[in-house]
Every structure is written in C-alpha cells, then in structure tokens.
Amino acid sequence: MCFATIQLFKVGWWNMSETLAWCGIDLKWAYTDVLRRIGRRTACVQRAKDILHDALVFFAVSSHPAREESPQAYLNGIVNHLLVDEFRHRTRFVDEDQIDEAALILECTPEQLYETRQKLHHLQRVVDLLPEKCRQVFWLYHVDDMKQREIAAQLNISTNMVEKHLIRAMLDIRAFQQAIH
C-alpha cells in the first residue's frame, strides 16, 4: 500500500482531498503543519526541511512499538528531539563573523586581558598535566565535538573508560577553577 501511494505521489495522480499516507503518516500533514512548526523554531526553511527529512528517515528505520501504535505522535517526538539537538548544536558555537575582536579588546582593561591570559595559561597547564589518554579524550570530546562512542572506537577503549577520563579531566579543571576563586 505504501508503494502504491508513493507511486501516485510521484506522478501526481491523487485527489488533494484524499489523504496521502506513508506508513501511517499523513504526508500532507507532515509537509504542511509539521514543516511549518519546524520552520518557526529554526527560522530557516532549508534547515526545517532537513530536520523533517531526518525525522522521516529515523521514523522509517525505527522498530519502536509506538511507531505502529500512534505514528504521528511518534514522528512528533522524533522532530522534537531533533529540534533540541539542533538548538544545542547551534548554541554551542559562535560564528567567527559574529565576533568583533577589536571591540572585545577595547572593552577590556589591560589588567583584565592579563588576568584572562593568565587563567588560560594555567588552564592549559591543567590540561597538559592530564594523563595522555585522558587529555586525548578531553580534546576529542570538547574540541573536536566527537561522541563518546566515536572516541572509544578511535582510541580502542570502552565507552565506560571514555566517561571516566572525561570525569577525571572535569574534576581537575573544577579543582583549578575553585583554586583561583
């Protein structure tokens, strides 16, 4: 049934009053209401389309029982998770174009610049003093933005060990922060 519906969609032989369904999802609803909601949250039509496409792919490969029980609610859940991931990713980084380094330097006094450089220098020493694997895990996770599973595979260690290295690094950095305050 899904195949026939998709074939009708491709050639355009359907009545707009009829629902166009794919695996329990009303595609008209998905490409109007859901896409519009995603677009409002992302403020980018292309990004909204990408998120909806990703959600449909996740939906298609999922074997979760909720997929069959209430497909539209399940798709909404996937979309919500993808929107949260998108927001977290967007807020984690600042575009270089948005940074006005000259204005930042002018707003700081020489004492503040010196103090900031000293803190960065000491923080770099804390990171440098970490054991090699711990330092590698910290760098891959926080700088290269890799997932713990990817780090474990790259370094041939368990994900549990990756987590322990991250905890160790963060405890050392927290101790450093408490010492300077």
C-alpha positions as CSV (number, residue, x, y, z in Angstrom):
1,M,0.0,0.0,0.0
2,C,2.8,2.4,0.8
3,F,4.4,1.7,-2.5
4,A,1.2,2.5,-4.5
5,T,0.7,5.7,-2.5
6,I,4.3,6.8,-3.2
7,Q,3.9,6.0,-6.9
8,L,0.7,8.1,-7.1
9,F,2.5,10.9,-5.3
10,K,5.4,10.8,-7.9
11,V,3.2,11.1,-10.9
12,G,0.7,13.5,-9.2
13,W,-2.4,11.4,-9.7
14,W,-4.2,11.9,-6.5
15,N,-7.1,13.9,-5.2
16,M,-5.9,16.6,-2.8
17,S,-9.0,15.9,-0.6
18,E,-7.7,12.4,-0.1
19,T,-5.0,11.8,2.5
20,L,-1.6,10.8,1.2
21,A,-0.3,8.3,3.7
22,W,3.0,6.6,4.1
23,C,3.4,4.0,6.9
24,G,0.7,5.6,8.9
25,I,1.9,9.2,8.5
26,D,-0.3,11.7,6.7
27,L,2.3,13.3,4.4
28,K,0.1,16.3,3.7
29,W,0.1,17.0,7.5
30,A,3.8,16.3,7.7
31,Y,4.7,18.7,4.9
32,T,2.4,21.4,6.0
33,D,1.8,21.6,9.7
34,V,4.9,19.8,10.9
35,L,7.2,21.6,8.4
36,R,5.7,25.0,9.4
37,R,6.2,24.3,13.1
38,I,9.8,23.3,12.5
39,G,10.3,26.4,10.3
40,R,9.1,28.6,13.1
41,R,11.6,27.0,15.5
42,T,14.6,27.1,13.2
43,A,13.8,30.3,11.3
44,C,15.3,28.6,8.2
45,V,13.2,26.9,5.6
46,Q,16.0,24.7,4.3
47,R,17.0,23.6,7.8
48,A,13.4,22.8,8.6
49,K,13.2,20.6,5.5
50,D,16.4,18.8,6.6
51,I,15.0,18.2,10.0
52,L,11.7,16.9,8.7
53,H,13.6,14.6,6.3
54,D,15.9,13.3,9.1
55,A,12.8,12.7,11.2
56,L,11.2,10.7,8.4
57,V,14.3,8.7,8.0
58,F,14.5,7.9,11.7
59,F,10.8,7.0,11.6
60,A,11.4,4.7,8.7
61,V,14.2,2.7,10.3
62,S,12.7,2.6,13.8
63,S,11.3,-0.6,15.2
64,H,9.8,1.0,18.3
65,P,6.3,-0.2,19.0
66,A,5.0,3.4,19.3
67,R,5.7,3.7,15.6
68,E,2.8,1.4,14.8
69,E,0.5,2.5,17.7
70,S,0.5,6.2,17.0
71,P,2.8,7.1,14.1
72,Q,2.0,10.9,14.1
73,A,2.8,11.3,17.8
74,Y,5.9,9.2,17.4
75,L,7.0,11.4,14.4
76,N,6.4,14.5,16.5
77,G,8.6,13.1,19.3
78,I,11.4,12.5,16.8
79,V,11.0,16.0,15.4
80,N,11.1,17.4,19.0
81,H,14.3,15.5,19.7
82,L,15.9,16.7,16.5
83,L,15.0,20.3,17.3
84,V,16.6,20.1,20.7
85,D,19.7,18.6,19.1
86,E,19.7,21.4,16.6
87,F,19.4,24.1,19.3
88,R,22.2,22.6,21.4
89,H,24.5,22.4,18.4
90,R,23.7,26.0,17.3
91,T,24.2,27.4,20.8
92,R,27.5,25.5,21.3
93,F,29.4,27.5,18.7
94,V,29.6,31.2,17.7
95,D,30.3,32.1,14.1
96,E,33.6,33.8,13.6
97,D,31.8,36.5,11.6
98,Q,29.8,37.5,14.7
99,I,32.9,38.1,16.8
100,D,34.3,41.6,16.8
101,E,37.7,41.0,18.3
102,A,38.7,44.7,18.2
103,A,35.6,45.6,20.2
104,L,36.3,42.8,22.7
105,I,39.8,44.0,23.3
106,L,38.8,47.7,23.6
107,E,36.2,46.8,26.2
108,C,38.8,45.1,28.4
109,T,41.3,46.8,30.5
110,P,44.9,45.7,30.3
111,E,44.6,44.2,33.7
112,Q,41.6,42.1,32.6
113,L,43.4,41.0,29.5
114,Y,46.5,40.0,31.5
115,E,44.2,38.1,34.1
116,T,42.4,36.3,31.3
117,R,45.7,35.3,29.6
118,Q,47.0,34.0,33.0
119,K,43.8,31.9,33.6
120,L,44.1,30.5,30.1
121,H,47.7,29.7,30.6
122,H,47.0,27.9,33.9
123,L,44.1,26.1,32.4
124,Q,46.3,24.9,29.5
125,R,48.8,23.6,32.1
126,V,46.0,21.7,33.9
127,V,45.0,20.1,30.6
128,D,48.7,19.4,29.7
129,L,49.2,17.7,33.1
130,L,46.4,15.2,32.5
131,P,47.4,11.7,31.6
132,E,47.8,11.2,27.8
133,K,44.7,9.2,27.2
134,C,42.7,11.5,29.5
135,R,43.9,14.5,27.6
136,Q,43.2,12.9,24.2
137,V,39.6,12.1,25.3
138,F,39.1,15.6,26.7
139,W,40.3,17.1,23.4
140,L,38.3,14.8,21.1
141,Y,35.1,15.4,23.2
142,H,35.3,19.1,23.9
143,V,37.3,20.5,20.9
144,D,36.6,18.0,18.1
145,D,33.0,17.5,19.2
146,M,33.1,13.7,18.9
147,K,30.6,11.4,20.7
148,Q,31.8,9.1,23.4
149,R,31.2,6.0,21.3
150,E,33.3,7.5,18.4
151,I,36.1,8.4,20.8
152,A,36.0,4.8,22.3
153,A,36.3,3.3,18.8
154,Q,39.1,5.7,17.7
155,L,41.2,5.1,20.9
156,N,40.3,1.4,21.2
157,I,38.9,1.8,24.7
158,S,35.5,1.2,26.2
159,T,32.9,3.9,26.4
160,N,33.0,3.5,30.2
161,M,36.7,4.3,30.1
162,V,35.9,7.4,28.0
163,E,33.4,8.6,30.6
164,K,36.0,8.0,33.4
165,H,38.6,10.1,31.5
166,L,36.1,12.9,31.0
167,I,35.1,12.9,34.6
168,R,38.8,13.0,35.7
169,A,39.5,15.9,33.3
170,M,36.5,17.8,34.5
171,L,37.3,17.2,38.2
172,D,40.9,18.5,37.6
173,I,39.5,21.6,35.8
174,R,36.9,22.2,38.6
175,A,39.6,22.0,41.2
176,F,41.7,24.5,39.2
177,Q,38.6,26.9,39.0
178,Q,38.0,26.6,42.7
179,A,41.6,27.3,43.5
180,I,41.6,30.6,41.5
181,H,38.4,31.9,43.0
